[in-house]
């Protein structure tokens, strides 16, 4: 896949994910509005998640698109945040009065984010592998010498003397 195609593909998925992520974050607001002490962590995690989603939204609306490397990194942060949020929500569901529908929605959002992150990170790996292969081929073509061997002083291919012998 070309990097332009990968960017468009990632951008479309990011826009869809960002909308879903904001929906998941908004579900928790009423439940956490009257939260007992000890539940502030959940609010911090959701605020962090919202800022990550907002940065994804901003980059999808801007003329500059995310590169696969940026998408992999940002979505990695989003998935990590989702895992921490799910862990906290599951452990403190009763105490913090977190509705089961929020946890289910969060799991679905996090699974979508993980799927998109995996495809973005795989695109990065494929791109790096193609670059390495191209560099190796270029080095082999430069170092190709019909007489074999190489110049030990410069490390390059062996040079044939120029001019009259």
C-alpha positions as semicolon CSV with decimal commas, in nm:
position;residue;x (nm);y (nm);z (nm)
1;X;0,000;0,000;0,000
2;X;0,124;0,348;-0,074
3;X;0,172;0,585;0,217
4;X;-0,092;0,826;0,075
5;X;-0,348;0,546;0,066
6;X;-0,250;0,441;0,418
7;X;-0,293;0,797;0,541
8;X;-0,638;0,832;0,386
9;X;-0,741;0,494;0,527
10;X;-0,611;0,584;0,873
11;X;-0,771;0,929;0,862
12;X;-1,114;0,789;0,779
13;X;-1,092;0,537;1,060
14;X;-0,960;0,798;1,303
15;X;-1,252;1,028;1,232
16;X;-1,498;0,746;1,297
17;X;-1,315;0,643;1,612
18;X;-1,290;0,997;1,742
19;X;-1,666;1,041;1,718
20;X;-1,722;0,711;1,898
21;X;-1,465;0,802;2,164
22;X;-1,637;1,129;2,243
23;X;-1,967;0,948;2,270
24;X;-1,814;0,704;2,522
25;X;-1,661;0,985;2,725
26;X;-1,990;1,174;2,737
27;X;-2,173;0,869;2,873
28;X;-1,966;0,883;3,190
29;X;-2,024;1,248;3,275
30;X;-2,367;1,211;3,444
31;X;-2,255;0,907;3,644
32;X;-1,943;1,079;3,771
33;X;-2,104;1,414;3,846
34;X;-2,201;1,300;4,197
35;X;-1,918;1,052;4,244
36;X;-1,799;0,954;4,592
37;X;-1,443;1,021;4,703
38;X;-1,183;0,801;4,537
39;X;-1,352;0,821;4,199
40;X;-1,158;1,127;4,081
41;X;-0,918;0,895;3,898
42;X;-1,197;0,805;3,659
43;X;-1,256;1,170;3,577
44;X;-0,883;1,223;3,516
45;X;-0,868;0,921;3,286
46;X;-1,172;1,040;3,092
47;X;-1,033;1,393;3,059
48;X;-0,706;1,251;2,927
49;X;-0,900;1,034;2,683
50;X;-1,104;1,332;2,569
51;X;-0,787;1,535;2,501
52;X;-0,641;1,247;2,295
53;X;-0,964;1,219;2,095
54;X;-0,972;1,598;2,045
55;X;-0,618;1,590;1,907
56;X;-0,724;1,313;1,667
57;X;-1,029;1,517;1,564
58;X;-0,820;1,829;1,512
59;X;-0,571;1,647;1,291
60;X;-0,846;1,483;1,086
61;X;-1,013;1,822;1,026
62;X;-0,686;2,004;0,952
63;X;-0,521;1,991;0,614
64;X;-0,224;1,805;0,758
65;X;-0,302;1,437;0,791
66;X;-0,153;1,201;1,045
67;X;0,135;0,989;0,928
68;X;0,114;0,619;1,011
69;X;0,383;0,675;1,277
70;X;0,180;0,951;1,442
71;X;-0,139;0,745;1,420
72;X;0,033;0,444;1,575
73;X;0,169;0,653;1,862
74;X;-0,150;0,848;1,931
75;X;-0,376;0,545;1,905
76;X;-0,135;0,356;2,131
77;X;-0,189;0,625;2,394
78;X;-0,566;0,605;2,339
79;X;-0,570;0,225;2,381
80;X;-0,347;0,245;2,688
81;X;-0,579;0,504;2,839
82;X;-0,879;0,286;2,752
83;X;-0,722;-0,014;2,923
84;X;-0,653;0,190;3,237
85;X;-1,005;0,334;3,232
86;X;-1,162;-0,009;3,191
87;X;-0,950;-0,152;3,470
88;X;-1,048;0,129;3,707
89;X;-1,414;0,123;3,603
90;X;-1,442;-0,253;3,649
91;X;-1,272;-0,245;3,989
92;X;-1,477;0,050;4,118
93;X;-1,805;0,001;3,935
94;X;-2,017;-0,028;4,249
95;X;-1,840;0,233;4,459
96;X;-1,830;0,496;4,183
97;X;-2,177;0,405;4,052
98;X;-2,053;0,341;3,698
99;X;-2,331;0,195;3,482
100;X;-2,258;-0,136;3,305
101;X;-2,358;0,025;2,974
102;X;-2,065;0,268;3,009
103;X;-1,818;-0,018;3,060
104;X;-1,964;-0,209;2,763
105;X;-1,942;0,100;2,541
106;X;-1,589;0,169;2,659
107;X;-1,484;-0,188;2,578
108;X;-1,629;-0,157;2,228
109;X;-1,457;0,180;2,171
110;X;-1,128;0,046;2,302
111;X;-1,150;-0,262;2,079
112;X;-1,209;-0,039;1,775
113;X;-0,914;0,180;1,873
114;X;-0,692;-0,127;1,919
115;X;-0,790;-0,260;1,575
116;X;-0,713;0,072;1,408
117;X;-0,389;0,109;1,606
118;X;-0,279;-0,237;1,497
119;X;-0,341;-0,156;1,130
120;X;-0,155;0,177;1,161
121;X;0,139;0,013;1,340
122;X;0,147;-0,267;1,083
123;X;0,161;-0,004;0,808
124;X;0,460;0,153;0,986
125;X;0,634;-0,185;1,010
126;X;0,568;-0,260;0,643
127;X;0,696;0,082;0,540
128;X;1,015;0,037;0,745
129;X;1,070;-0,311;0,601
130;X;1,029;-0,176;0,247
131;X;1,277;0,105;0,321
132;X;1,533;-0,142;0,461
133;X;1,492;-0,365;0,157
134;X;1,535;-0,069;-0,080
135;X;1,848;0,044;0,107
136;X;1,996;-0,305;0,092
137;X;1,927;-0,328;-0,279
138;X;2,083;0,015;-0,337
139;X;2,392;-0,085;-0,139
140;X;2,423;-0,410;-0,331
141;X;2,398;-0,227;-0,662
142;X;2,658;0,030;-0,555
143;X;2,894;-0,235;-0,423
144;X;2,858;-0,459;-0,728
145;X;3,202;-0,493;-0,883
146;X;3,259;-0,714;-1,185
147;X;3,608;-0,801;-1,053
148;X;3,496;-0,874;-0,694
149;X;3,656;-0,739;-0,377
150;X;3,652;-0,387;-0,246
151;X;3,885;-0,102;-0,164
152;X;4,008;-0,149;0,192
153;X;4,106;0,218;0,234
154;X;3,775;0,382;0,155
155;X;3,545;0,086;0,214
156;X;3,383;0,140;-0,123
157;X;3,401;-0,067;-0,438
158;X;3,746;-0,139;-0,581
159;X;3,846;0,122;-0,836
160;X;4,002;0,043;-1,168
161;X;4,298;0,275;-1,241
162;X;4,220;0,548;-1,491
163;X;4,442;0,648;-1,780
164;X;4,742;0,479;-1,939
165;X;4,915;0,199;-1,754
